[in-house]
Each structure stands twice: as C-alpha cells, then as structure tokens.
Amino acid sequence: MVHLSGPAGANLIDADQVRRRLDEAPMNSGRLAAVTLAVLISALDGYDVLSVTFAAPAIAQDWKVGKEALGVLLSSGLMGMAAGSLLLAPIADFIGRRRLVLLSLVLMAVGMLLSSRAGSLGELAGWRVLTGVGIGACVALIVSITSEFSNARWRAFALSAVAMGYPAGGVLGGLLAAWLLGVATWHAVFFAGFVVALVLLPAVALWLPESPSFLLARGRPGALPRINRVLKRCGQPAMDAMPPASARARSGYAAVFSGAKVANTMRVMLVNLLLAFSSYYVLSWMPQLVADLGFAPSTASLVSSSASLAGIAGGLLLGAFARRLGPNRLTVTAIIGLGFATAYFGYAPAILGVQVASAAACGFFLFSSAAGMYGVVARAFPDDARASGSGFVFGIGRIGSAIAPLLAGWMFASGLGRDTASAAFGACAVVAGLVLLTGRTQPGEAPSAARTTFAADDA
C-alpha cells in the first residue's frame, strides 16, 4: 500500500485508506441508499430474466411452438446477459459504475417495452437479447456497488440481500404474471417490466453515488470535488488533494488477469459456470415442466414463485450466518444441496403439494448458492477491477446459463425425460461445490491481500 504525505494539515488518502475507513465506519443513510438501490435493481433483474419463463407456456400456446424453439427463446436473453457482463460491465472500471447502471437500466426498459410489442418468436428473441445486455451489466455492477458501499461488519449480509433481490423479483413477478396471464395476454408481463424500469431510473439518477475507489483510481481532472461529495454522503471527511498518479493501481481486465490472479480468476469462473448450468436449467424450465404435468400456466407460475420465496429465506440465512459459520462452507453446502434438489425435481410426481415442496427446495439452495457466489466474487477482486472481474465471471456464467436451456430443449426433443435431464444438470452443481471445496481462494486487495486456503478463508 502507498502511504502519501503532503503539507501539514493536508488530508491525502489513497483508495486503500478509503476502503479501510469505509470498512470501519458505521453504515449511514447515504451508504444504505446505495445498497437499497442495488437490491431494487437486483429485483428488477430477477423479474426481467424470469418474465420470459413466466410467459413461456402462454407463448407456446399462442404461437404453437415446440420445446426446441422455446429453448431458443429462453436462451436469447441469457446470451444478451453474457454480452452485457463480458463486454459492457468492464467499461464501468473506466467510465464509472453510476453511468453504466443508468445506461443498463435504459437498455432494460427499451428491451422490455419492445418485447411487449413483439409479433413473432424471432422478434421477441431479438428484444430479449437487448434486455439481457442491460441485465448482464447490472448484475456485475451491483456486486461492486454493494461491496464498496458496505462496511466490513455488514458486507456479507448486504451482498446476500442484493442476491435475494433477484428471487424477490421472481416472487412478485410470478404473482404478477399469474394475475396478468389470467386477465390479459402474455404481452402485459413484459410491459410491466418496462414500467418498473422507468420508475427506477430517476431514483438511481438521484441517489446512487459514484464509487469513491473508482474516482480515486481514475484520477481525472476535476475529480476531487466529486470524490469529496461522495465521501460526504458516506459520512467521511473530505480530501485536500488527489493522490499522485503513481499511487493508482491497474484496473480492468489487465488487473484481473495479472500474474498469480489468473488461476484464482479461472477457478471462480469455473465454479460459477457449473453453478449456472444447474441454476438456469431450473429457472428456465421449471414452469414449463410443471405445466407438462397437466397444471395450468398460471399454476406453473405460482409453483415457480414458491422456489423464489424459499430462495429469499435461503439467501438471507446464508448472509446472517456467514460471519459465524464461514461464507465458503455455507456456499459449498448450498451448491451441493442444489445438485441433489435439482435431481429430485426430475422425479417428483404430479401432485401439487409435492411440486411446490420440490420447487421450494430447489429455490432455497439455488438462491443461497447465488448469495454465496456474490460474496466469493466480491472477495476475489480488488475495488478498481471488481466490475471487470465480476463481469468476466458472471459473463462466462451467462454463456453457460444460455446453453443450459438450449441443451435441455435438445435433450427433451431427443426423447430424454425430465428425470434424466434433471440428474445431469444436478451433477453440474455437485461438481461446482467440490471445486470450491478443494480449491484455494486468493482474495482481492480489499479487505485482505493475503492468500488463504478454503479453511482459512472461513476462519
């Protein structure tokens, strides 16, 4: 770490000192507002992603499309998310988190509006790609925002709360979709997402501050007043001058893939990729597979909502016990639990109560796994490269999440049953948990730069 000196009375600090101060200081209203907005953005992400799965049974009936074509539609938004995470999110390390969040919300709003007006499967798939680009960037950015504006005591819980915004959006979205599908066409499901994004945009513009670590790392002319405004909102003292350029670390992909960090980046990416295979098989196909058992599309949406509701409980429990039991141990347990729950879902009989219980088990482990992975990713990268690192890890995961519905659709079209498909995708989660269990974790430069084993990370 660089220690800076200046004239007597000058308050010269660098990004590491900012992080230490924010880690130690209590959460104030400005920081709570940033985390709350991240939760709301995550909830919108959850609704926007799952909206097509809620609408899928009605779309299949309306346009008379088979499962293979439906798999293409389900994957289209996920491919857009991969592009958003890999290509758009890293730009935040150069132009700022706040600006890119606003751009991403605009893309999501436009994509959902145009999806609600689509007249063909190809047109709808195209607009889902556009929506996905915005979602993919937002998912990576809210991890950075939450990690940087939370203090050390509440960071694990805050990351879990943000991760739980996703299933919360799924719960509300499933209930809303069930009602909309009963009184209107599936087009209304997408239009509702447009309205929510339109409401959220001015709130983000007003209350989401820029990352102080980003402003320090970039050090552009005129940045000092912006940094001091953000520090004031975070309850921190103002700076008298900017640190010298030599004190600024590398950012972007150059930092993510530098030296010994490559192996750690690739391991975290592999865990998230395998987890994405299992997660998005469940998220994408659950309503349709429930409907295939003879249940109405609205009932299938309600069953899917039970998964999201249980997921909220799972994620918040993981966040609450992470400091006491160790975040990695809990994350490994949740990921392996998802593997077994996914496999059982393929064998669950066509009894509504059993379907709800099976879906709830999948949701509980799925979203607690997601909450745990948010923490794993946040700890893996330093502040000034976290958007790029998160974008890479989640972007590759989005590619896996896009392949999963396509692969499942191909498996079903080839005559394989839900039992075989569920067992195969469940196995991916078990392997992901074992990779995380047996590997080594190299945390980012904040809050610790030391290399630790799995056991030490949980100590």
C-alpha positions as CSV (number, residue, x, y, z in Angstrom):
1,M,0.0,0.0,0.0
2,V,1.2,3.5,-0.8
3,H,1.5,5.9,2.1
4,L,1.1,9.5,1.0
5,S,2.4,12.7,2.5
6,G,1.7,16.3,2.0
7,P,1.7,19.7,3.6
8,A,0.8,20.0,7.2
9,G,-2.9,19.6,7.8
10,A,-3.5,18.1,4.3
11,N,-5.8,15.1,4.1
12,L,-4.2,13.0,1.4
13,I,-5.5,9.4,1.2
14,D,-5.5,6.7,-1.4
15,A,-8.0,4.0,-2.3
16,D,-6.7,1.6,0.3
17,Q,-7.2,4.2,3.1
18,V,-10.7,5.0,1.7
19,R,-11.6,1.3,1.9
20,R,-10.3,0.9,5.5
21,R,-12.3,4.0,6.6
22,L,-15.5,2.7,4.9
23,D,-14.9,-0.8,6.4
24,E,-14.6,0.6,9.9
25,A,-17.3,3.3,9.8
26,P,-20.9,2.6,10.6
27,M,-23.5,2.5,7.8
28,N,-25.1,5.9,7.3
29,S,-28.1,6.9,5.2
30,G,-26.0,7.6,2.0
31,R,-24.5,4.1,2.1
32,L,-27.8,2.5,2.9
33,A,-29.4,4.2,0.0
34,A,-26.7,2.8,-2.4
35,V,-27.2,-0.7,-1.1
36,T,-31.0,-0.4,-1.2
37,L,-30.9,0.7,-4.8
38,A,-28.7,-2.3,-5.6
39,V,-31.3,-4.5,-4.0
40,L,-34.1,-2.9,-6.1
41,I,-32.0,-3.2,-9.3
42,S,-31.4,-6.9,-8.5
43,A,-35.2,-7.4,-8.0
44,L,-35.8,-5.8,-11.4
45,D,-33.2,-8.1,-12.9
46,G,-34.9,-11.1,-11.4
47,Y,-38.3,-10.0,-12.8
48,D,-36.9,-9.2,-16.3
49,V,-35.0,-12.5,-16.5
50,L,-37.8,-14.7,-15.3
51,S,-40.6,-12.8,-17.2
52,V,-40.0,-14.9,-20.3
53,T,-40.2,-18.2,-18.3
54,F,-43.5,-17.0,-16.7
55,A,-44.8,-16.1,-20.2
56,A,-43.4,-19.2,-21.9
57,P,-46.4,-21.5,-21.5
58,A,-48.8,-18.9,-22.8
59,I,-46.4,-18.0,-25.7
60,A,-46.1,-21.7,-26.6
61,Q,-49.9,-22.0,-26.7
62,D,-50.3,-18.7,-28.6
63,W,-47.7,-19.3,-31.3
64,K,-47.9,-23.1,-31.3
65,V,-44.1,-23.6,-30.8
66,G,-42.3,-26.7,-29.6
67,K,-39.8,-27.1,-26.8
68,E,-36.8,-26.8,-29.0
69,A,-37.9,-23.4,-30.3
70,L,-38.9,-22.4,-26.8
71,G,-35.4,-23.3,-25.6
72,V,-34.0,-20.8,-28.2
73,L,-36.3,-18.1,-26.8
74,L,-35.3,-18.9,-23.2
75,S,-31.7,-18.7,-24.1
76,S,-31.8,-15.4,-26.1
77,G,-32.0,-13.1,-23.1
78,L,-29.2,-15.1,-21.3
79,M,-26.9,-14.7,-24.3
80,G,-27.6,-11.0,-24.1
81,M,-26.7,-11.1,-20.4
82,A,-23.4,-12.8,-21.3
83,A,-22.6,-10.0,-23.7
84,G,-23.6,-7.4,-21.1
85,S,-21.4,-8.9,-18.4
86,L,-18.3,-9.6,-20.6
87,L,-18.4,-6.5,-22.9
88,L,-20.4,-3.8,-21.1
89,A,-19.7,-4.3,-17.4
90,P,-15.9,-3.8,-17.7
91,I,-16.5,-0.3,-19.1
92,A,-17.6,0.7,-15.6
93,D,-14.0,0.5,-14.5
94,F,-13.2,3.3,-17.0
95,I,-16.4,5.5,-17.1
96,G,-17.8,4.7,-13.6
97,R,-20.4,2.4,-12.0
98,R,-23.2,5.0,-11.8
99,R,-23.2,6.0,-15.5
100,L,-23.2,2.4,-16.6
101,V,-26.0,1.4,-14.3
102,L,-28.1,4.2,-15.8
103,L,-27.3,3.1,-19.3
104,S,-28.1,-0.5,-18.4
105,L,-31.5,0.4,-17.0
106,V,-32.3,2.3,-20.2
107,L,-31.4,-0.8,-22.2
108,M,-33.6,-2.9,-20.0
109,A,-36.6,-0.5,-20.2
110,V,-36.4,-0.3,-24.0
111,G,-35.9,-4.1,-24.4
112,M,-39.0,-4.9,-22.2
113,L,-41.1,-2.3,-24.0
114,L,-40.3,-3.7,-27.4
115,S,-40.7,-7.3,-26.1
116,S,-44.3,-6.4,-25.1
117,R,-44.9,-5.4,-28.8
118,A,-43.2,-8.4,-30.5
119,G,-45.2,-10.1,-33.2
120,S,-43.1,-13.2,-33.8
121,L,-40.8,-15.6,-32.0
122,G,-37.7,-14.2,-33.7
123,E,-38.6,-10.6,-33.0
124,L,-39.2,-11.4,-29.3
125,A,-35.9,-13.3,-29.1
126,G,-34.1,-10.2,-30.5
127,W,-35.6,-7.9,-28.0
128,R,-34.8,-10.4,-25.2
129,V,-31.1,-10.2,-26.2
130,L,-31.3,-6.4,-25.9
131,T,-32.9,-6.7,-22.4
132,G,-30.3,-9.2,-21.4
133,V,-27.4,-6.9,-22.3
134,G,-28.6,-4.4,-19.7
135,I,-29.3,-7.1,-17.1
136,G,-25.9,-8.7,-17.6
137,A,-24.1,-5.4,-16.9
138,C,-26.3,-4.6,-13.9
139,V,-25.7,-7.9,-12.2
140,A,-21.9,-7.4,-12.3
141,L,-22.2,-3.7,-11.2
142,I,-24.5,-4.3,-8.2
143,V,-21.9,-6.6,-6.7
144,S,-19.3,-3.9,-7.0
145,I,-21.6,-1.2,-5.6
146,T,-22.7,-3.3,-2.7
147,S,-19.2,-4.4,-1.8
148,E,-17.8,-0.8,-1.9
149,F,-20.6,0.9,0.0
150,S,-21.0,-1.7,2.7
151,N,-18.8,-1.8,5.8
152,A,-16.9,-4.9,6.9
153,R,-19.5,-5.9,9.5
154,W,-22.5,-5.9,7.2
155,R,-20.9,-6.7,3.8
156,A,-21.8,-10.4,3.7
157,F,-25.4,-9.7,4.7
158,A,-25.6,-6.8,2.3
159,L,-24.4,-9.0,-0.6
160,S,-26.9,-11.7,0.4
161,A,-29.7,-9.1,0.5
162,V,-28.8,-7.9,-3.0
163,A,-28.6,-11.5,-4.2
164,M,-32.1,-12.0,-2.7
165,G,-33.4,-9.1,-4.6
166,Y,-33.4,-11.5,-7.6
167,P,-35.8,-14.1,-6.2
168,A,-37.8,-11.3,-4.6
169,G,-38.4,-10.0,-8.1
170,G,-39.2,-13.6,-9.1
171,V,-41.8,-13.9,-6.3
172,L,-43.5,-10.7,-7.1
173,G,-43.1,-11.3,-10.8
174,G,-44.6,-14.8,-10.6
175,L,-47.6,-13.5,-8.7
176,L,-48.0,-10.6,-11.0
177,A,-47.6,-12.8,-14.1
178,A,-50.1,-15.3,-12.7
179,W,-52.6,-12.4,-12.4
180,L,-51.7,-10.8,-15.8
181,L,-52.0,-14.1,-17.6
182,G,-55.5,-14.5,-16.2
183,V,-56.8,-11.1,-17.2
184,A,-54.6,-10.2,-20.2
185,T,-52.2,-11.6,-22.7
186,W,-48.5,-12.5,-22.1
187,H,-47.5,-9.2,-23.7
188,A,-48.5,-7.5,-20.4
189,V,-45.9,-9.5,-18.5
190,F,-43.1,-7.7,-20.4
191,F,-44.8,-4.3,-20.3
192,A,-44.9,-4.4,-16.5
193,G,-41.1,-4.8,-16.5
194,F,-40.8,-1.6,-18.7
195,V,-42.9,0.4,-16.2
196,V,-40.8,-0.7,-13.2
197,A,-37.5,0.2,-15.0
198,L,-39.0,3.6,-15.9
199,V,-39.8,4.3,-12.2
200,L,-36.3,3.1,-11.0
201,L,-34.3,5.3,-13.4
202,P,-34.8,8.7,-11.7
203,A,-34.3,7.1,-8.3
204,V,-30.8,5.8,-9.4
205,A,-30.0,9.2,-11.0
206,L,-30.8,11.0,-7.7
207,W,-29.5,8.7,-5.0
208,L,-26.8,6.4,-6.4
209,P,-23.3,7.9,-5.8
210,E,-20.3,7.1,-7.8
211,S,-17.7,4.7,-6.3
212,P,-15.0,6.7,-4.4
213,S,-12.5,4.0,-5.2
214,F,-13.2,4.4,-8.9
215,L,-12.8,8.1,-8.7
216,L,-9.5,7.8,-6.9
217,A,-8.3,5.1,-9.3
218,R,-9.1,7.1,-12.4
219,G,-7.9,10.4,-11.0
220,R,-9.2,12.6,-13.8
221,P,-9.0,16.4,-13.7
222,G,-11.8,17.9,-11.6
223,A,-12.4,14.6,-9.8
224,L,-11.6,16.0,-6.4
225,P,-14.9,17.8,-5.9
226,R,-16.8,14.7,-7.0
227,I,-14.8,12.5,-4.6
228,N,-15.5,14.8,-1.7
229,R,-19.2,14.9,-2.4
230,V,-19.3,11.1,-2.4
231,L,-17.2,10.9,0.8
232,K,-19.6,13.4,2.5
233,R,-22.6,11.2,1.6
234,C,-20.7,8.3,3.1
235,G,-20.0,10.3,6.3
236,Q,-16.3,10.6,5.6
237,P,-14.0,13.6,5.8
238,A,-13.1,15.5,2.6
239,M,-9.7,15.2,0.9
240,D,-7.4,18.2,0.3
241,A,-5.8,16.9,-2.8
242,M,-5.7,13.9,-5.2
243,P,-3.0,11.2,-4.7
244,P,-0.2,11.2,-7.4
245,A,-0.7,9.1,-10.5
246,S,1.9,6.6,-9.4
247,A,-0.3,5.6,-6.5
248,R,-3.1,4.3,-8.7
249,A,-3.4,0.6,-9.4
250,R,-4.2,-1.0,-12.7
251,S,-7.8,-1.6,-13.4
252,G,-10.0,-3.6,-15.8
253,Y,-9.0,-7.0,-17.3
254,A,-5.3,-6.1,-17.0
255,A,-5.7,-6.4,-13.2
256,V,-8.0,-9.4,-13.3
257,F,-5.6,-11.5,-15.4
258,S,-2.3,-10.2,-14.0
259,G,0.3,-12.6,-12.5
260,A,-0.9,-15.1,-9.9
261,K,-4.5,-13.8,-10.1
262,V,-5.2,-15.7,-13.3
263,A,-5.6,-19.1,-11.6
264,N,-7.9,-17.7,-9.0
265,T,-10.0,-15.9,-11.6
266,M,-10.3,-19.1,-13.7
267,R,-11.3,-21.2,-10.7
268,V,-14.0,-18.8,-9.5
269,M,-15.2,-18.6,-13.1
270,L,-15.4,-22.4,-13.4
271,V,-17.4,-22.7,-10.1
272,N,-19.9,-20.1,-11.3
273,L,-20.1,-21.6,-14.8
274,L,-21.1,-25.1,-13.5
275,L,-23.5,-23.5,-11.0
276,A,-25.1,-21.5,-13.8
277,F,-25.8,-24.7,-15.8
278,S,-27.8,-26.1,-12.9
279,S,-29.4,-22.8,-11.9
280,Y,-30.7,-21.8,-15.3
281,Y,-32.0,-25.2,-16.1
282,V,-34.2,-24.9,-13.1
283,L,-35.1,-21.2,-13.6
284,S,-35.8,-21.6,-17.3
285,W,-37.7,-24.9,-17.5
286,M,-39.4,-25.2,-14.1
287,P,-42.7,-23.5,-15.2
288,Q,-42.9,-25.4,-18.5
289,L,-42.1,-28.8,-16.8
290,V,-44.7,-28.2,-14.2
291,A,-47.2,-27.3,-16.9
292,D,-46.3,-30.5,-18.8
293,L,-47.6,-32.5,-15.8
294,G,-51.1,-31.1,-16.6
295,F,-51.1,-28.0,-14.5
296,A,-52.4,-24.6,-15.9
297,P,-49.8,-22.0,-16.9
298,S,-50.9,-19.7,-14.0
299,T,-50.4,-22.6,-11.6
300,A,-47.0,-23.3,-13.0
301,S,-46.1,-19.7,-12.4
302,L,-47.2,-20.0,-8.8
303,V,-45.1,-23.1,-8.3
304,S,-42.1,-21.3,-9.7
305,S,-42.8,-18.4,-7.3
306,S,-42.6,-20.8,-4.4
307,A,-39.0,-21.5,-5.5
308,S,-38.2,-17.8,-5.4
309,L,-39.9,-17.4,-2.0
310,A,-37.9,-20.2,-0.4
311,G,-34.8,-18.8,-2.1
312,I,-35.2,-15.5,-0.3
313,A,-35.2,-17.4,3.0
314,G,-32.1,-19.4,2.0
315,G,-30.1,-16.4,0.9
316,L,-30.8,-14.3,3.9
317,L,-30.0,-17.2,6.2
318,L,-26.7,-17.6,4.5
319,G,-25.9,-13.9,4.9
320,A,-26.9,-14.0,8.6
321,F,-24.7,-17.0,9.5
322,A,-21.8,-16.2,7.1
323,R,-19.7,-14.4,9.8
324,R,-20.3,-17.2,12.3
325,L,-20.0,-20.4,10.2
326,G,-17.8,-19.2,7.3
327,P,-19.1,-18.0,3.9
328,N,-17.3,-20.6,1.9
329,R,-18.5,-23.6,3.9
330,L,-22.1,-22.4,3.6
331,T,-21.7,-21.7,-0.1
332,V,-20.3,-25.2,-0.8
333,T,-23.2,-26.7,1.2
334,A,-25.8,-24.7,-0.7
335,I,-24.3,-25.6,-4.1
336,I,-24.2,-29.3,-3.4
337,G,-27.7,-29.2,-1.9
338,L,-28.9,-27.6,-5.2
339,G,-27.4,-30.5,-7.1
340,F,-29.4,-33.1,-5.2
341,A,-32.6,-30.9,-5.1
342,T,-32.4,-30.5,-8.9
343,A,-32.0,-34.2,-9.4
344,Y,-35.1,-34.9,-7.2
345,F,-37.2,-32.3,-9.1
346,G,-37.0,-34.6,-12.2
347,Y,-38.6,-37.5,-10.3
348,A,-41.2,-35.6,-8.3
349,P,-44.8,-36.9,-9.0
350,A,-47.6,-34.7,-10.5
351,I,-49.0,-33.8,-7.0
352,L,-49.3,-30.1,-6.5
353,G,-48.0,-30.2,-2.9
354,V,-45.0,-32.3,-3.9
355,Q,-44.3,-30.0,-6.8
356,V,-44.4,-26.9,-4.6
357,A,-42.1,-28.6,-2.0
358,S,-39.6,-29.7,-4.6
359,A,-39.6,-26.3,-6.3
360,A,-39.1,-24.7,-2.8
361,A,-36.1,-26.9,-2.1
362,C,-34.5,-26.0,-5.5
363,G,-35.1,-22.4,-4.8
364,F,-33.7,-22.5,-1.3
365,F,-30.4,-24.0,-2.3
366,L,-30.3,-22.1,-5.7
367,F,-30.5,-18.6,-4.3
368,S,-28.4,-19.3,-1.2
369,S,-25.8,-20.5,-3.7
370,A,-26.2,-17.3,-5.6
371,A,-25.8,-15.2,-2.5
372,G,-22.7,-17.1,-1.5
373,M,-21.2,-16.7,-5.0
374,Y,-21.8,-12.9,-4.8
375,G,-19.5,-12.9,-1.8
376,V,-17.0,-15.2,-3.4
377,V,-16.7,-13.0,-6.4
378,A,-16.6,-9.8,-4.4
379,R,-13.7,-11.1,-2.3
380,A,-11.8,-12.3,-5.4
381,F,-11.1,-8.9,-7.0
382,P,-9.9,-5.5,-5.8
383,D,-12.1,-2.5,-5.9
384,D,-10.7,-0.9,-9.1
385,A,-11.0,-4.1,-11.1
386,R,-14.2,-5.6,-9.4
387,A,-16.5,-4.6,-12.3
388,S,-14.2,-6.3,-14.8
389,G,-13.7,-9.4,-12.6
390,S,-17.3,-9.7,-11.8
391,G,-18.2,-9.1,-15.4
392,F,-15.9,-11.9,-16.6
393,V,-17.0,-14.4,-14.0
394,F,-20.7,-13.7,-14.5
395,G,-20.4,-13.2,-18.2
396,I,-18.9,-16.7,-18.7
397,G,-21.6,-17.9,-16.4
398,R,-24.2,-16.3,-18.6
399,I,-22.9,-18.2,-21.6
400,G,-23.4,-21.4,-19.5
401,S,-26.9,-20.2,-18.5
402,A,-27.8,-19.6,-22.1
403,I,-26.5,-23.0,-23.2
404,A,-28.4,-24.8,-20.4
405,P,-32.0,-24.1,-21.7
406,L,-30.9,-24.9,-25.2
407,L,-29.2,-28.1,-24.2
408,A,-32.3,-29.1,-22.1
409,G,-34.6,-28.3,-25.0
410,W,-32.4,-30.5,-27.2
411,M,-32.5,-33.3,-24.6
412,F,-36.3,-33.2,-24.4
413,A,-36.7,-33.1,-28.2
414,S,-34.4,-36.2,-28.4
415,G,-36.8,-38.1,-26.2
416,L,-35.0,-37.9,-22.9
417,G,-37.2,-37.4,-19.9
418,R,-37.2,-34.7,-17.2
419,D,-35.6,-37.3,-14.8
420,T,-32.5,-37.7,-16.9
421,A,-32.1,-34.0,-17.7
422,S,-32.6,-33.1,-14.1
423,A,-30.0,-35.6,-12.9
424,A,-27.4,-34.4,-15.5
425,F,-27.8,-30.7,-14.5
426,G,-27.9,-31.5,-10.8
427,A,-24.5,-33.2,-11.3
428,C,-23.0,-29.9,-12.5
429,A,-23.8,-28.3,-9.2
430,V,-22.3,-31.1,-7.2
431,V,-19.0,-30.8,-9.2
432,A,-19.1,-27.0,-8.7
433,G,-19.4,-27.4,-5.0
434,L,-16.4,-29.8,-4.9
435,V,-14.3,-27.4,-7.0
436,L,-15.0,-24.6,-4.5
437,L,-14.3,-27.0,-1.6
438,T,-11.0,-28.3,-2.7
439,G,-9.6,-25.2,-4.3
440,R,-7.7,-22.2,-3.0
441,T,-9.0,-18.6,-2.7
442,Q,-6.9,-15.5,-3.3
443,P,-8.9,-12.6,-2.0
444,G,-8.8,-9.2,-3.7
445,E,-6.7,-6.4,-2.4
446,A,-9.6,-5.3,-0.1
447,P,-10.1,-6.2,2.6
448,S,-7.2,-8.6,2.5
449,A,-4.3,-9.3,0.1
450,A,-3.2,-12.5,1.8
451,R,-3.6,-15.8,0.1
452,T,-5.7,-18.3,2.1
453,T,-6.9,-21.8,1.8
454,F,-10.5,-22.7,1.9
455,A,-10.4,-23.4,5.6
456,A,-8.5,-20.2,6.4
457,D,-11.0,-18.2,4.4
458,D,-13.7,-19.4,6.8
459,A,-11.7,-19.0,9.9
